[in-house]
Each structure stands twice: as structure tokens, then as C-alpha cells.
């Protein structure tokens, strides 16, 4: 099973991704986690990624494709994966040829995204460099500009599942599982 999770920052992609990975016994891979790990490296690439992410900008398409596809070539992803936060642009979606079973769009409003991220901050959760207010606003704008066309791309390909992300975590998870299982049944 190969699934992509899409949604604005704060939509619950990592929560649902980890739940799905546990239920289906496949690996969860977050492009954001990959880039945050690389940003900690004391290398020219690490510094470049850190500066790019801290500004709220996106890593260029070619570099992103190279890094994510490199990860997916690893043995732990042979049986399938839950991929979070990739592809983010139409160019990435068109270049990514990996036989997806479904693309799950966790849809929440901008207001809800800001509320959830502010909640993390208020709870004293560790704040990442890409969760400053200016970076969050820029990432929301970039999501609408670059990623909404990706959602439409996958809708036209018949792969998109539109998920109401403003519900209880368990309710969302149950909905996702029902849709994944229906898609897998269709393939058999």
C-alpha cells in the first residue's frame, strides 16, 4: 500500500500517518522530518535547508524529488509507505512515479491550522523553526498557491480522498481506514 497524506500545516498528517503505519504495518515517512533532520547537519546542504525552511519557503522541486525518492528506495519502504508532505508542487506530483494507491487530503481551514499550531505553542510543546508566525503564514500561502493544484491533479487522476480534518482524531482515522480498505478491495 502506497499512500500520500496532504494538508496544510497543522492538519494532523503526522498523527494520522503514525496511526496508519501502526495499523497497516508499513513505514511512515514525513518529508518535513527528513528536511528538519538534514537542517541539523553541519553541512552546506544542511545550512541551506535550515535557512530555506526557517523562512517558510519550499525546498526546490528537483532537490526535494531527489531526497524523497532516495529515501523511498530504502528497504523499509519496499512493502509500501505512508508519505506525509510530498509532493507539494504540481512539478513534483508529475515527476513522482511511484504507483500510489490513494492520496488523502486532510482538509482544515486556515483559521483551524493557526489555532492548532498556536495550541502547540501554548502547551509548551517544542516549537520548530518553521512554526514562527511569519513562517506559518508564508507556508499557508504557499500551500494555497502550490499544493492546492496538486490536490486537483490527484483528483483528476482518481486518487484523491477528501477528508474532513476538523473532526475528532479517531473519527478521522476510522474514515481514512474505511476509504483505504475500499480502494484496496477495488484493486483485488
C-alpha positions in Angstrom: 0.0 0.0 0.0 1.3 3.4 -1.0 -0.5 6.4 0.4 0.2 10.1 0.4 -1.2 12.4 3.1 -1.7 16.0 2.1 -2.9 19.0 4.1 -2.0 22.4 5.4 0.4 22.6 8.4 -1.5 21.6 11.5 -4.0 19.4 9.6 -3.0 16.2 11.6 -0.9 14.5 8.9 1.7 13.1 11.3 -1.0 12.0 13.8 -2.9 10.1 11.1 0.3 8.9 9.4 1.6 7.3 12.6 -1.8 5.7 13.3 -2.0 4.3 9.8 1.6 3.0 9.9 0.8 1.1 13.1 -2.5 -0.3 11.8 -1.2 -1.5 8.4 2.4 -2.4 9.4 4.1 -0.1 6.9 6.5 2.7 7.3 5.6 6.3 7.8 7.8 8.9 6.2 7.5 12.7 6.7 9.2 14.9 4.2 9.2 17.6 6.9 11.1 15.3 9.3 13.6 14.4 6.6 14.3 18.1 5.9 14.4 19.0 9.7 16.9 16.2 10.3 19.0 17.4 7.3 18.8 21.0 8.6 20.6 20.0 11.8 23.6 18.7 9.8 26.6 21.0 9.8 27.0 20.8 6.1 26.4 23.3 3.3 23.2 21.4 2.3 22.1 21.3 6.0 22.6 25.1 6.3 20.8 25.7 3.0 17.8 23.6 4.1 17.6 25.2 7.5 17.7 28.7 6.0 15.0 27.8 3.4 12.7 26.2 5.9 13.2 28.9 8.6 12.0 31.5 6.0 8.9 29.4 5.3 9.9 28.7 1.7 9.8 25.4 -0.1 12.9 23.3 -1.0 13.2 23.4 -4.8 11.4 20.6 -6.7 14.5 18.8 -8.1 16.2 18.7 -4.7 13.0 17.5 -3.0 12.4 14.8 -5.5 16.0 13.6 -5.3 15.9 13.4 -1.5 12.4 11.8 -1.1 12.9 9.3 -3.8 16.3 8.4 -2.3 14.5 7.6 1.0 11.8 5.6 -0.7 14.5 3.3 -2.3 15.4 2.1 1.2 14.4 -1.5 2.1 11.9 -0.4 4.8 9.7 1.2 2.2 9.5 -1.8 -0.2 6.3 -3.1 1.3 4.7 0.3 1.0 4.5 3.6 2.9 2.5 6.4 4.3 4.1 9.6 2.9 3.4 12.9 4.5 4.0 16.3 3.0 5.1 15.3 -0.5 4.5 16.1 -3.3 3.9 19.8 -2.6 4.0 21.2 -6.2 2.5 20.1 -9.5 6.0 19.5 -10.9 6.8 17.1 -8.0 3.5 15.3 -8.5 4.0 14.9 -12.2 7.6 13.7 -11.8 6.8 11.3 -8.9 6.1 7.9 -10.5 5.6 5.5 -7.6 2.3 3.8 -8.2 0.2 5.4 -5.5 -3.0 3.7 -4.1 -4.5 6.8 -2.6 -3.9 10.5 -1.8 -5.6 11.6 1.4 -6.3 15.3 1.7 -6.9 16.3 5.3 -8.9 19.5 4.8 -8.9 22.1 7.5 -9.4 25.9 7.3 -6.5 28.3 7.7 -8.1 29.5 10.9 -8.1 26.0 12.3 -4.5 25.4 11.3 -3.4 28.6 13.1 -5.5 27.6 16.1 -3.9 24.2 16.3 -0.3 25.4 15.9 -1.0 28.2 18.5 -2.3 25.4 20.8 1.0 23.6 20.5 2.8 26.8 21.4 0.5 27.4 24.4 1.0 23.9 25.7 4.8 24.4 25.7 5.4 21.9 23.0 8.8 22.4 21.4 8.5 24.9 18.6 10.3 24.2 15.4 12.0 26.9 13.3 9.2 26.6 10.7 6.5 27.3 13.3 7.1 31.0 13.9 4.1 33.1 13.0 5.7 34.7 9.8 6.9 31.2 8.6 3.5 29.6 9.3 1.6 32.4 7.4 4.1 32.0 4.5 3.6 28.2 4.4 -0.2 28.6 4.4 0.1 31.0 1.5 2.5 28.5 -0.3 0.1 25.7 0.4 -2.7 27.5 -1.4 -0.5 28.7 -4.2 1.4 25.4 -4.9 -0.2 22.5 -3.2 -3.9 23.1 -4.0 -3.1 22.5 -7.7 -1.6 19.1 -6.6 -4.8 18.2 -4.9 -6.7 18.9 -8.1 -4.1 16.9 -10.1 -4.7 13.8 -7.9 -8.5 14.4 -8.0 -8.3 14.2 -11.8 -6.3 11.1 -11.6 -9.0 9.5 -9.4 -6.6 9.0 -6.5 -7.9 11.8 -4.1 -9.9 11.1 -1.0 -11.2 14.4 0.5 -11.2 14.0 4.3 -12.8 16.5 6.7 -9.9 17.1 9.1 -11.9 19.2 11.6 -13.3 16.2 13.5 -12.1 14.0 16.3 -8.8 12.2 15.6 -10.4 8.7 16.0 -13.3 9.7 13.7 -10.9 10.9 11.0 -8.8 7.7 11.4 -11.9 5.5 11.0 -13.0 7.4 7.9 -9.5 7.1 6.4 -9.3 3.4 7.1 -12.7 2.8 5.5 -11.7 4.6 2.4 -8.3 2.9 2.1 -9.8 -0.5 2.6 -12.4 0.2 -0.1 -9.7 1.3 -2.5 -7.6 -1.9 -1.8 -10.7 -4.1 -2.3 -11.3 -2.4 -5.7 -7.7 -3.4 -6.8 -8.2 -7.1 -6.0 
